[in-house]
Amino acid sequence: MSERFVVVRVGQDDDGVKNDPVPDSGGAEGDSIDPQDSVPILEYSREPNRYGDGMPKESSPFINNTDHDKGNLYDGKNMALFEEEMDSNPMVSSLLNKLANYTNLTQGVKEHEEADDEEGPARSKKPVKSPALGTLIGVYLPCLQNILGVILFLRLTWIVGTAGIMESLAIVVMTCSCTMLTAISMSAIATNGVVPAGGSYYMISRSLGPEFGGAVGLCFYLGTTFAGSMYILGTIEILLTYIVPSAAIFKAEKKENEPEALLNNMRVYGTCCLTLMSLVVFVGVKYVNKLALVFLACVILSILAIYAGVIKTAFEPPDFPICLLGNRTLQNHNFDQCLKTMEVDNVTVTTKLWSLFCDSPDLNATCNEYFTLNNVTVIQGIPGLTSGVIRDNIWGDYGPKGMLVENKHQVSEPAADTSQDIYMPYVANDITTFFTLLVGIYFPSVTGIMAGSNRSGDLRDAQKSIPIGTIMAIATTTFIYISSVILFGACIEGVVLRDKFGDSVKGNLVIGILAWPSPWVIVIGSFFSCCGAGLQSLTGAPRLLQAIARDGIVPFLQVFGHGKANGEPTWALLLTGGICEIGILIASLDAVAPILSMFFLMCYLFVNLACALQTLLCTPNWRPRFKFYHWALSFLGASLCVSLMFISSWYYALVAMLIAGCIYKYIEYRGAEKEWGDGIRGLSLNAARYALIRLEEAPPHTKNWRPQMLVLLNLESDHTVKHPRLLSFCTQLKAGKGLTIVGSVLQGTYMTKEDEVKKAEQNVKSSMATERTKGFCHVVASSNLRDGFSHLIQTAGLGGMKHNTVLMAWPGTWKQSNDPVSWKNFIETVRETTAANQALLVAKNVDSFPTNTDRLGEGTIDVWWIVHDGGLLMLLPFLLRQHKVWRKCKMRIFTVANMDDNSIQMKKDLQMFLYHLRLDAEVEVVEMHDSDISAFTYEKTLVMEQRSQMLKQMQLSRTEREREAQLIHDRNTASHAALNDKPDTGPDRVHMTWTKDKFLSERNRNRSEVNMGVRDLFNMKPNQSNVRRMHTAVKLNEVVVNRSQGAHLVLLNMPGPPKNRGGDENYMEFLEVLLEGLNRVLLVRGGGREVITIYS
């Protein structure tokens, strides 16, 4: 980590130790976190502990503080056992203080704060406000605004008329099911930690890696950009078709030229509108965000007006007459009355309609054949809910471009010559219609589900708000779409529904004629809605491109990561405007919609794949708060996305996949050379080599960290495994995932122990198979066990596939053994794992641990979190509970509060920390009140030191007896030794020329020293540092046994061994006292890095 923790001394009782105040270390305040540059784990500032009052108390007369003790960062009695590591492993109260002050900064905040810093220190910085948006304002309404829009107002009635109610419902159900399944997957990913700005790009890139993230991120960017084009085209279509048709620059003199003139007008006005919107975004993006609620209000009012109009049609349908010639629908622009002739002053005169079909207004004029053969009829465009028109609109009416919109129930006399029909004022299809085309056009109306996840930094509780808000928004919009399909089909005449531009109702917006109180409510509302959506797209797309560029995964895009001083993406906005102009030049909303559908479907596809992959891999960091997901639902959503892509447009789908594939390969292989092997075996070996090299490039990210185990086994004399339950526990912890290496050591050389090594390996493999441990076995021969285990810790694994955690059993018989080698080997192994930055798990009473066939009932796994050393204590119970042996166990976390700690606030902060970690656990803060060191502790320390001293004297006595034998041997060979000028000086031999007097005096002197040492045992006083450590062990043991004696497993921070190796035996005694009275215990030491994160 970039900063070390500083733990401030906590005050003591009046009887406690007097602590001098610790000066501030002079470190900088915690820097702002930019989630886009990297995903930080935690970052802390050096500041006083807010839980303590910081007041020093009087010194205790019982414990004498030395100068060395004063140099420590922590002098308290209760935690003295952990004091040597306080500089790197902070007390929990200090950690929680920093976590409580942690703020998730949203995108752009860091740049603004840096700009403030440049203005000078005198300027007072405003504190960053904590996120305060709830589910309604932060997620639900933004999703509604992004989902509802241009397609609803401009194309839904046409889709219902063309496809029919049944097929329209099928389109709605398919597309909404796709977005609902994607929202479920997205909710799982978004609640698996903090999701900073970047939305789907961030989620996919951090879940599937930079290659997929870059490819899909750019697809999502292109989709958002083309969505801006679509909204601008919708804005111009409303403006020129329904608000001010006279503003058209290009005007068609003939009917057949009208489509081309409309497209040219769209291009000109669209370009002007794009330029204006880009300037607005460049100059005042904050005003765009403030106007978002205004645009949303327009959408909601328009929808309410539609429902009000539908209700009104049930008892008072509006009067919108439709003129039919035969069964053909007429464009009602250039005539007022649906009559061929009429009586004026008893004179029959022709109408304007007559002039449209005849060469003159005279009654004897030559007229169109179909006009002559058929009569005109007037029908109501909106018969109303009770009219029964729903029966006529059940099924669709597809057709080619130019097909006339006809009412099949009207009588019609066909004409022999239909060549002139395209020049007549009939309503006709402007494009060829078919089911799959309508799917592609409709799909953009259900996009926008990422709006909530994009705002996660602004949410008060993102892990709760994102799933609820997004799914509720999709449910609401699905209801609106389904009800609209049914109500449109039940209220509006079919020929009017198929009239895309409202030509049969005097150029009114078809959905507008249904609204109450006026069609202008819908026209104005949809206009501002499209304007707002276009501005939002031009605001969001450049920021997404900036996030991708700043990640540096696509080198040629890095220039777009720069912007203004306040972080606004200027260059990205220019590129977005250029791409958006391509959509404007296409000029047809119906042609642009399938393009952006492809890009959004690609994005949704990989969101579903990311969730399914994370679920199936069971990565330790995959702990979503949202529980209603399943890999099968994610795969179903992914399959639906692929199906919709090819249903909408198979060639667009292939192009989108090709673009994504090219970007993927570019990111994966930029600067790298391909290497090919021969045949399948060569390819497999090359792939394995490539994967190992890639793994070794950098250490794994915290999100991907899982315990890669090296299990150190002891063997019996017959080379069988001494503690097979250690393998069982490893299996339960790993669940077959990740790397497991099982190692053991035989004493001797490989040349003499070759057969025994092979036999031991077979026995270990057999035990691994019995205990279902999947991994590799490695038995080595070494001159001594100490060196052998050291070599395993240093060299086990290959390349990036190396262990990061060592699992071993507690040496339970260390007290009974006269040989100190066993516990010395244990302590040296602890030191080596610490030096190698590897985590260490020590299982005490491992033979009582459950087997793989056991099923533990209701019980608890208790975690005693004393100091923070990377979060491994939190991760292990979660991993164990994934296995069926521990599945029913609940997790409890205990932490210790000293006298001056605010235990209530500690508990709240710890609960919030666990909530962000997505861990379900009961929390309890245990208060350890300071007290005088008891006579029991003093006596226990004295006994420990006397025993240690006595063992040393016994060792000296044994050494002295060996020395006597050596002296006698040397006396017998004195004559030979005297002949040598340079006697051989072996490491354990003393070569002298001895006389009898010298021999006796030397022996008496050694014996008198031993006797003096034995007498000193009864006069010695215990070392005060040992007394404080023993006090910690006794007090902690009391509270742990009191609360966790009945737990199925107790996890506890393992104190580090003393820096002074002379206290190694005392260290073993401290641990023994700490664990006394507990059945199953797992001592845990972190590996010097964070292994658990609040981020996704």
N, C-alpha and C positions, 0 to 999 in steps of 0.2 A: 504494500500500500504506500501511497505517496507521502502520508504523514504518519507519525507515530502517535500513540495515545499518551496523554499525560494524566495521571491520576493524582488528585489533590488529597493531601492528608485529611482524614476525617477526624473530627474531635472525639475525645474520650470522656469518660466519667471523671468525677473528682478523684477517683481512685486509679484512673488510668494513667497512661504515659502522657507527659506533656510534649506536644508536638510543635515545633517551630513552623510558622507558616511557610509554605513552599512558594517561592517566587514564580511568576509567570515565565515560561520558557522562552518567551519572545517569539513564538511562532505566529504565522499569519493566520488571519481568520480563514474559515473554510471557504474555498473558492466556490463560485457558482458551478453548477453541473450542466454541461451541455450534452443532453442525451444523444445527440446525433453524432458527436465526435467519437464517443465510446460509451459503453454502458457501464457507469461506475457502480461499485458495490456500496460503499459508504464513504463519506468524506467528513471528517470531523475537524472542529476548531479547538484550539487550546484555550479553555476558559474555565473558571472555577466551577466546582460541582454545585449545582443549584440545590441539591438535596441537603447539604450540610450548612451549618451556620458559620463554619470556618473559625470558630472561637477556640483557641487552645485551652486545654484544661491543665490541672495541676499534675505534677509528676508523681508517679507511684514510687514509694520508697522500696518496693520489693524488686523492681527490675531496674538495673542500672543501664542507662543508655551510653553507648560508646560512640566515639567519633565515627566509627565505621557505620554504626546503625543510623546515625544522623544523616549520613550520605544517601541512605535509601529513600526511595520515593514514597514509601509507606511504612509507618512505624507502629501500626496498630497491633494489638495482641490477637484479635479475632482472626485476621487473615495473614498472620505472620508466615504461615506455611507456603504462601504464594508470593511473598514479597520480592524474591529475587527476580521474578519475571514481570513485575508490575509495569516496567517500562514498555513492554511489548503487548502484554495481555491485560487490558484494563479491568477494573471492577465493573460489575454489571450496572451499578447505579450511575457510574460515569458514562458508560456506553449509552444507556437509555436517555440520559440527558441530551446527548448529541442527536440521538434518533428523534427525540421529541422536537428538537429545533430544526430538523431537516425539512426543507421545502422543495417540492418538485417544480422547478422553474419551467415555464412553458417556452415554446420557441419564440425567439426574439427578445426575451427578457434579458438574457446574458449580454447581448450586444448593447442594449439600452443602458445596462448598468455599467458596462465598460466605458461607454460614452460619457456617463456621469463622472466616472473616476477621472477621465482625462481633463475634465473641467476644473479640477483642483480639489484638494482635500478640504478646503473651507466650505465647499458646497455640501449641504446636508442631504444625504441620500434618503429618499423615502423608502421605508421598508416594503419588501415585496408582500403583497397581500396574499393570504392563503387562499387556495381555491375554494370557491363558495357556491358553485352552481350545483343545483340538484338534478334529479332525474328529468323533471318536466322541462325546465328551461335549457339544461345542458345537453340533453340527448334527444328526448322525445320530439320536441318542437323542431330542432334543426333537422332531424331525420324526416319529419313530415314535410318540411320546406323543400328538402332535396329530392324527395321521392315524388311528391305531387308537382305537376308542372305542365309543360307545353303539350305533351302527348294527350293528357287528360282533356285539355280544352280544345285542341285542334284536330285530334285524330281519333279519339275513342268512339265518337258517334259513327264515324265512317267505318271503323273496324267492326263495330256491332252490325251495321247494315250490310257490310260486305261478307263477313264470316258467319253472321247469324248469332243468335244468343248462345246456342250450345257450343259452337266452336270458339266463340269469344270467351266463354267461361273456361274452356279447355286451355286457351292461351293464358288467361289470367292465373289459373290454378298452376300451370306448369312454371310460369315465370315467378310467381309468388312463392311456390314451393322451393324453387331454386334459391331465392334470396333468404327465405326462412331457414333453410338448412345451412346456408352460408353464414347467416347471423348466429346460428347456434355454434358453429365452429369458431367464428370470430369472437363470440362471447367467451368461449373457453380460452382462446389465446389472449384476449384482452384482459381477462381476469387472472391470468397467470403472471401477475406482477404489473409493474407500472409501465404503461405504454406512452412514451413521450410523443411529441409531434412527429408526423410522418405516417401515421395511420397504418393502412394495409401494407405499405412498403416496409415500414419498420417491423411489423409483425412477421411478414414473410421472410425478410432478409435475416432476421434474428432466429427464425425457426428452421428455415431450409438452407441458409447460407447465402453468401454474397452473390453467387451466380444466379440462383433462382430469384433472389431478392432484387438484383439489378434488372433482370429480364422482366419480371412481373411489375416492378416499380415503374419502369419505362412504359410498359403497356398501360398501366393505370394512369400514368401521366398523359399518354396520348388519348386515352379514353376521356379523361377530364377535359383535355384541350378541345377535342371534337365535340364534347358536350357543350362547351362554350359556343362553338360554331352553331350547334343545333338551336340553342336558346336564342342566339342573335337572329338566326333565320326565322325562328318562331316570332320574335318581336317584330321583325320587318313584315312578315306575312300578315300579322294582325294589323299593323299600321297601314299597309297599302291595300289590304283587301277589305277591312271592316271599319277602319277609322277615317282615313282620308284617301280614298281611291284616286282622287284627282291629283294627288302628289306624285303620281307615277311619271317618271321621266320618259320611259319608252312606252308608247301606246300603240296597240295593234289596230290596224284599220280593218283587218279581216279576222274572222273568228279562229281560223286555223293558226294564226300567228300569235294568239294570246299567250300560250304557254311559254314561248321563247321570250316574249316581251316581259313576262312576269319574272323569268329567271334573270334577265339582264337588270331589271330593277332591284331584284334581291342582291345581286352582286354589288351594285353601286351603293345602295343604301346600307347593305351589310358591312361593306368596307368602312364607310363613314361611321357607322355605329360601333364597329370594333375599335377604330381609332379613338373615338370619344371615350369608350369604356376603358381602354388601356390607359388613357391619360388620367381618368378618374382613379383607377387603381394605383397608378404611379404617384399621384399627388396626395391622395387622401384615402388610403386603405382603411383607416380607422372609421371613416364615415360609412364605408361599405358595410362594415360589421354592425354599426349602430342602426343602419337602415334595414338590417336583415329581418327584424321583427315587423317592420312596416310591410315588407314584401310578403312575409308569412301571413300577416293579417289579411292582405288582399286575397291570398289563396283560400284561407278559411272562409272569408265572407263570400267568395264566389261559390264554394261548395255548398254553403248553407243556402245561398240563393237558388242553387239547382234543386236541392231537396225541397225547399219551400215551393218552387214552381211545380215540382212533381205532385206534391200534395194538392196544390190548387187545381191541377188538371183533373182530379177525381170528381170535382163538383162544378168547375167552371173552366173548361179548356180555353186557352188563348186562341184568338182568331188569326191564323196564318194560312190563307188559302193557297193551294198548290194547283197550278194549271197543267192539265194533261191534254195532249193531242193524241187521241187514240189511247194507247197505253204508255206513251212516251212523255217524260217529264220535260217541261219547257223552262228555259232560263228566264226568270221574271225580272229583267232589267229594263227593257225598252217598251213595255206596254203596261197599262194600268188595269185593263179589264180583260178577263179571260173569255173573249168573244171574237168570232170571225166578223160578224156584222151586228149592227144595232139600229134601232128605230130612233130617229131624231126628227121631231115634227112630222111624224108619219112618213118619213123618208128613210129608206134603208141605206145606211152608209157603212163603209168598211172601217175597221179599227186599226190600231197600230200593229196588232198581231197579224192582220191581213197583209200589211206591207212587208212584214218580215219573210213571208212565204211566197208572195206574188210579185210580179214585175211592175205592177202599178196599183194604185188604190181603187181602180175601177172594178165594178162587179164582174165585168167581162174579161178581166186580166188573166194572164196565164199564171197558174199557181203550181206549186210543188204537188206531185201526185199524191203523196201520203197525206198532205194537208187537205186535198180535195176529197179523199176517200174517208177521212175520219173526222169525227166531231171533237170539240174541246169539252173538257170536263173539269169541274172544280172539286177538289177534295180538301179536307182539313189536314194541314201538316202535322198537327198535334191533336189526335183524336182524344187522348186522355187515358188514364189508367183503366177505366171501366169499359173501354171501347172494344176490347178483344183483339186489338191489333197485334198483340204479342204472339198470336198463333201464326201470323204471316211472317214474323221476324225470327222464327225458331231456327231456320236453316239459312245458309249463306247463298250468295249470288256472285260467284267469281266470274271474271271475264277478261278478255284482252283489252289492250289500250284502244280507246275509241268506241268501246261498246256502250250503247245507249242505256241510260237508267230507265227501266220500264216497270210499270205496275202490272204484274201477271194477271191480276184479277179483272182488269179492264178489257173491254172488247176492242179489238183492233183489226183493221183491214190492211194487210201488208201491201206494200207497193212493189211494182215490178222493178223500178229503178231506184236503187239505194245509194248511188254514187254521190248524190248531192247532200246526203245526210250530214256530212262533216261540216258543211257550210251553214247548216240550219241552226237555230238557237235551241238545240237540245242539250240536256245535261248528259255528259258522257264521262267514261273513265279516262283519267289523264295518264294512268299507268296500267300495265297488266297486273291483275291481282290474283294471288294464290295464297294458300294458308301459310306457307313458310315465310313468305315475304312479310305477312302481317305480324308474325312472331318477331322478326327482326326489327320492325318499326315500333312494335309495342314495348319491347324489352327495356328501352331507356326509361320508361315510366316507372319501373320498379327499382332502378338504381338509386344510389344515394344513401345506402344503409351504413356507409362508413363514417357518416358525419359525426356520430357520437364518439367513436374511437379516436377520431382526429382531434377531439377536444378533451381528451382524457386529462391533460394537465390542468384544465380549468374546473374539473369536477371535484366536488367535496368528497365523494366516495365513488371513484371510478369503477371499482370492482363490483359494486352493487348497481350503479346507475346504467352502465353500458349494456349489460344483458337485458335488464328490465325495459329501459327506454327504447332500445333498438327493436326488440321483439314486439313490444307494444305498438311501436310505430308501424312495423310491417303488418301486424294484425289489423291495425286501424286502416291503413291504406288498402290492404286486401279486401276488407269489408267495403270500403268506399268503391273500389273497382268492381267488385262482384255485384254490389247493389246497383251501381251505375249501369253496368251491362244489362241487368234485368230491367231496371226502370226505363232506360232509354228504349229498349225493345218493346216495353209495354206501353209507352206513351207516344212515341214518334212514328210516323208513317215510314215504311221501309225505303221509299224513293227519296225521302228527305234525309234519312240516315246515310244513304249511299252518295248523297250530294256533298262532296268533300268541302267545297268552298261556299256553300249556301246560295248558289245561283238561283235555286227555285224559290227562295224566300227573300227575294230582293236584295241578295248579297249580305244577309245577316249571318252571323256565326250560329251554326245549327244548335249548338248547346246553349247559346244565348237566348234563342227564342223560347226555350223551355224555362228559363230562369224567371224568378219573380223578385222584384217588381218590374225590372226592365232588362232587356238584352244588354244594355250598356254596363250593367253591373259586372257581367262576365267579361265583356270586351275590355273594359278598363282594368279589371282585376287580373285577367290573364296577361295583359300587356305589361303591367308592373311586375307580375310574377316572373315572366320570362326575362325582363330586364334584370331583376334581382338575381335570378339563377345564373344569368350570363356573367354578371359582376362577380358572383361567388366563385364561378369556375375560373375566371381570369385572376382571382385572388389566390385560390388554392393550388392551381396547377403550377405556377412558378415556384411556390414554396416546396412543393413535392420535388420538382426538378432540382432545386437548391439542396434539399436534403440528400438526394442521390449523388449530386456532384460533390458535396462535402464529405461523403463517405469515401470518395476516391476510388471506387471500384470500377468506374468507367473513365479512363484517363482523359479522353477527348472532351468530356463534359465538365472538366474541372473549372473551366473559365466561368461556367454558369453558377458556381458556388459563391461568387463574389457579388456584392451589391452595395447599397448605400451604407453610410456609417451606422444607421440604426438597424441594419440587417435586412432591409427590403431588397428582394432579389431583382435588381434592375435588368441584368443580362438575361436572366431566365424569363422575365416578362417579355423581353423583345423576341426571344425564340418562341415563346408561347403564342404571341401575337402573330408571328409568321406562319406557324403551323395552323393556327385558327383561321387564317386567311385562306388556306387551302380548302377548308370546309366551306368557307363563305363562297369561294369560286365555284364549288360544286353546285351551290345555290338551291338545292332541293332538300328539304327537310326529310323526305322519304328516302333519299339516297344517303344522307349523312347518318341517319339513325342506326342502320345495320352496322356501319363501321365502328361507331363507339360501342355498340352492343358486343362486338367481338372482343374489344380490349377489356371491357368490364367483366365479361365472362371468363377471360383468361385470368384476370385478377381473382375472381371468386373461385375459380378452379383451384388455384394454388393455395388460397386460404383454407379450403377444405382438405387439400392434400397435406398441408402443414399440420392441421389438427389431427388427422388420421395417423400421420407418421409419428408425431409426438406421443400419441396415445399408445400405439403399438410398440414403440421403442421403450416406453416406461422410463424416460429419463428422470433422474432425481428432481430436477428443477420443474418438472411438469406437475404442478399442483394447482389447477384452476379452482377458483372459488365457485365458479359456475359448474354445477355438477350434472346438469341435464344434457350431457353430450355422450356420444358413442362413436367409435371409429366407423361403424357401419353407416351411421347417418352421414358422416363426413364423406365416405366413399360414395354414398348415394347422391349427395350434393355435387360431388366432383363429376360423377357420371352424367347427372342432369345438365351440368354446365357444358360438358363436351357435346352432349346430344343437342342442346339448344344452339350451340355454335354451328353445327353442321346442318341443323334444321333451318336456321335463319339464312345462312349463305355459306355453302361449302367452300367456295373459292376465297371468300373473305376469311373464313376460319383457317384455311391453309396458309394464307398470307400472314395472319396474325401469329400463327404458330411458327412460321418461318422466321419472322422478325424476332420473336422471343428466343428461338433456338440460336439464331446468329448472335444475339446479344449474350446469351448464356456461354456459347463457345468462345466468344471474344474475351469475356471476363475470365473464363477458366484457363484459357491458353495464352493470354497475352504475355509475351516475353518468354514463353516456355516452348521447348521442343518436344515433339512427339517421338516416342520410341516404340518400335514394334518388335514383338518376339515371334518365334516360329510356333505355329500351332496353338492348340488350346492350353497346353501346359506352359508354354512360353508366355502367352498372354496373361495367364493367371499369375505367374511369378512376377511379371512386369507390373500388373495391377497391384499386387501385394507390396512390391518394392515402392511403387509410386505412392501408395497410401501411407506407408511407413515414413517416407521422406516428407510427405505433406504434414503428417502428425508431428514431426520433429521440428517443423518450421517455427512453431510458437507454442507456448503452453496453452492448454485448453481454457476456454472462457469459463467463468464461474458458473454460467448456466449449464454448461456441459460437464461440469465436474461431477464425477461419481467415484466412490472408493474403488481404486484398482488395487487389489489386495496381494500382499506377500504374507503368507501364513507360515510362521516359523514353528515347526513341530519338533517335539522331543521324542526320541525313539527309546523303546525298551531294549534290554540286553539282547533279545532275539530279533531286533530290528523291526518290531511292530510299532504301530502308532500308539503313543502313550495317552493322548487325549483326543479320541475321534470326535468328541462333541465339538471341538474347535472347528472341525470341518463342517459339521452340521450348522453351527452358528454362521459360518462364512456363507454357506448355501442360502440360509434364510436372509442374510443381509444383501446378497448379490442377486438372488433370483435368476441366476443364469446370465446376467448382463455384465458386460465389461470384462476386465482381465483379472484372472486369479492365478497366482503362482504359489505353489505349495513347496516349501523348501525345508531341508533338514541337513544336519552335519554329522559326519562320522569322524572320530578322532583317529588320525593316522595319515599315511600317504596313499595316494591313489594307486601306486604300483602294488602295494601290499593289501589294499582294501578294495580292489576292483570288484571282486565277486560279491563282497558284502554290500557295496554301493548299489550294484544292480539288484540284489535281493531286496534291499531297503526301498529302492524305487518301485519295485513290483508291489511291495506291501503297501506303500503310500498310495499308489494308483488304485489298488484294490479297495483301500479305505475310502478314497475319493469316490469311486464308483458306488460303494455302499451308501455313502452319505450324500450322493447325487451332487457332488461338487464338480462343476465343469471348469477345467483349467489345465494348467501345465504343472508337471512335477520336476523338481530339481534337487537331487541329493548330491552333496559335495563331500570330498574328503579333505581334511585340513589338520595341521599339526595340533591345533587345539580348537575347542568349540567356539571360543571367543572370536578368533580370526575367521573361522568359517562363516559364522552368522554375519560378521562384518562384510565379508566378500559378497554374500548373498544380497545384503542391503544395498551395496554399491553397484553390483553388476547385473542383478536379475532383470530380465526383460530385454527388448530389442528396439532400438530407435525410440520412436514416440510411444511404443507400447511398453511403458515402464510402470511399475507400481508407484502409487503415491501414499499408500497406507500399509502399515505393518500390524498384523494381528498375532498376538502371542498369549500364552497362558501365564498366570501368576505363579511364581515359584513357591508353591504352598509349603514345601518342607525346608525352607531356608533356615528356619530356627533350629530344626532337629539335626541338620547336617553340621558336622564338625569342619567340613571343607567349605571355606567361604567363596570358592570359585563360582558356585551356582548363582548366588545373589550378586556377586561382582559382575558376572557375565550379563545378568539381567540389567543392572544399572548402566553398564557400558552400552548395551543395546538401546536403552532409552536415550542416552546421550548421542549415539550415532544417528538415530532417526531424527532427533532434533536438529543436528548439524546438517543432515541431508534434506531438511525442510519436508519431511514426510510425517504424516499423521501416525499416531500410535494408538492401538486399542489393546488393552490388557484385560483379559477375562479372568476374574477370580471365581473359584469354585466352578470351573468350567464343566466338570463332570456332572453337575446338577442342572446344566442347561437342557432345554427340551430337544428331543430328536425331531427329525423331519416328519415323523408320523404322529407326533403329539399335536393336540389341539388345545391350546390354553383357553380356559374359559374367561368369564368376565374378570378383568383385573386391570392393572395399570402398568405402564412403563414410566418410571419416574426419572426426570432429568433434573439434576442439581447443577444449576448454572451459576458458578461462583465467579469465574472470570471469563471474558470473551476472548477466544483464541481462534476465531474463524467461522464459527457457527456449525461445526461438525456435530456438536451435541444436539442441535435442532434437527439435523438432517437424518441422523441414524435411526431415531424412532420412526420417522416417516417411512424410511426404506424397510425397516423390519415389519411394519404394519401392512406392507404390500404382500407379505408372505402369509399363507393360510395359517401357519402356526401362531402368529401374533395378531391376526386380523381383528380379533374381538377385544384386544387390549386398547384401553384409552391412554392418551398421553397426558402426563401432568408435568408441569415445569415449576420448579421451586428456585427461587433466588434469595439471596441473603441480604438483608438490610442491616446496617449498623445503627448505632444510637442516633446519629445525626442525619440519617437518610429519611426522606419522606416516603414511607412505605406505601401510602395510598397512591401517591403520584407515580411511584415506581410501578405499581401494579397496572395502572391505566396505561402507562407508556409501553409496558411489556405486552399488554393485550393488543395494543395498536400495532406494535412491531410484529407480533405473530399474525395479526390480521393481514398485514401487507405481505408476509411470507406465505400466506395461504395455508397455514397450519392450524388445525383444530386441537386445542389443548386447554386444559384447566390451568390457571395461573395462581400461584400462591407466593406471597413474599413473606419470608420467615425473618422475624426480627431477632437478632442476636445482641442482647444487651451486654454492654461491657461490665465485667466484674473482676474482682481480684482473682488472680490465679490460685486455684484451690491447692490445699495441701496434697490432695490425691495426685494432681498433675505434677506438682513439685516432686513428690515421692516417685511417681512413675518415671519421670525424667531421670531422677537420681539412679533408680534401679537400672534403667536402660544404659546409662553411662558407666555404671559399675560393671554391668555385664560385658559391655564392650571392652572396658579396661581389663577385665579378668580374662576375656578371650585373648586379648593381646598379650597378657602375661603368660597365659598357657602356650601361646604361639612362641613367645620368647623362651619359655622353659624347654619346649620341644627343640627349638633351635640350639639352645645351650647344650642339650644332651647330644645332639648331633655333632656339636662343636667339640665336646669332650672326646667322643669317639674319633673324631678327626685328629685331635691333639695326640691321642695315644698312638694312632697310626703314624702321625708325623714324628713322634719320639722314637718309634722303632726304626724309622727310616731316616733318622737325623743324619747318620753318617753319609748316606747317599746324597741327601739334600745339601750337606755342607760342601760336597765336592763341586757342586754346580755354582758357577759365578752368577748365572742368571736363571734362577729356578722358574719352572713353569707356573705361571700365575693364572690358574683357572678362575672362573667367576665365583665359584662357591668354596674355594679352598684357601686356607691360610697356611703358608709355608714358613716355618720358623725353625730355629735350632733350640730345642727345649731342654732345660734341666729339670730335675725333680722339684726343686724349690719354686722355679718359675711356674711349673704346671699347677702345683698346689695353691699358690697365691692367686693365680688367675681364676681357678675354679672357685675359690672362696669369695673372690671379689664379685663374680657373676651371681653367685647364690645370694650374697648379701644384697645386691641390687634387686633381685627378684623378691626377696623377703620385704625389702623396703617398699617396693611397688605394691605388694599385697596389703601392707599396713596402710598405705596411702588411700586404698579403696574405701576404707571406713572413715576417712577424714576429708574426702573430696567434696566439693560443692558443684552443683550442676552448672553448666554453661548457660548464661541467661538467654542467649539466642535459641538454644535447644528448648528451654522452658517455654518460650513464647510459641515455638512451633508445636510443641506437644499440647499447649493450651488450644491452639487452633484445631489440632486433630481431635482432641477430646470433645471440644464444644461442637464442632461440626458433626462428629459421630453421634452425639446426643440428639441433635435435631434431625439428622437423617434417619436414625433408627426409630425415633419417635413417630415419624410420618411415613416412612417407606419400608418398614420391616416386612410388611405383607405384600409388597409390590412384586410382580413377576420379574422385573429387571430394574436395576438402578444404574443410571449413567451419571458419572461424576467426573468433574475436571480432575485430571491427574497433575499434582504439583510436580514441578521439575526437580531433578536431582540437584544437590548442592554443588556450587562451583568449586568448593574446596573438597577434594576427594577424600579427605580424612573423615568426613561425616557421612560416608556412604551407608554404613551400617545403621546409623541413627535414622537415615532417610527411610530405610526399609521398616524400621520400627514405627516411624510416623505413619507410613501407609497402612501398616498392620492395625494400628490403633484407629485410624480413620475408617477402616472397613470392618471393624469388629462388630459382630452381631448381624451382619447382612449376608443373605444367601447368594443371590446371583448379582454380581456387580461387574460393570464394564467401565474401567478407567479410560478416559479419553484425553489425548493430547493432540492439539491442532498441528497442522503442518506449516504454519507461518503464512497462510493466505486465506482469503475469504472463500468459502465453499458453498455459500447460500446467498441468494440475492432477492431483493424485492422486485426486480425487473423481469419483464417477460423475455 
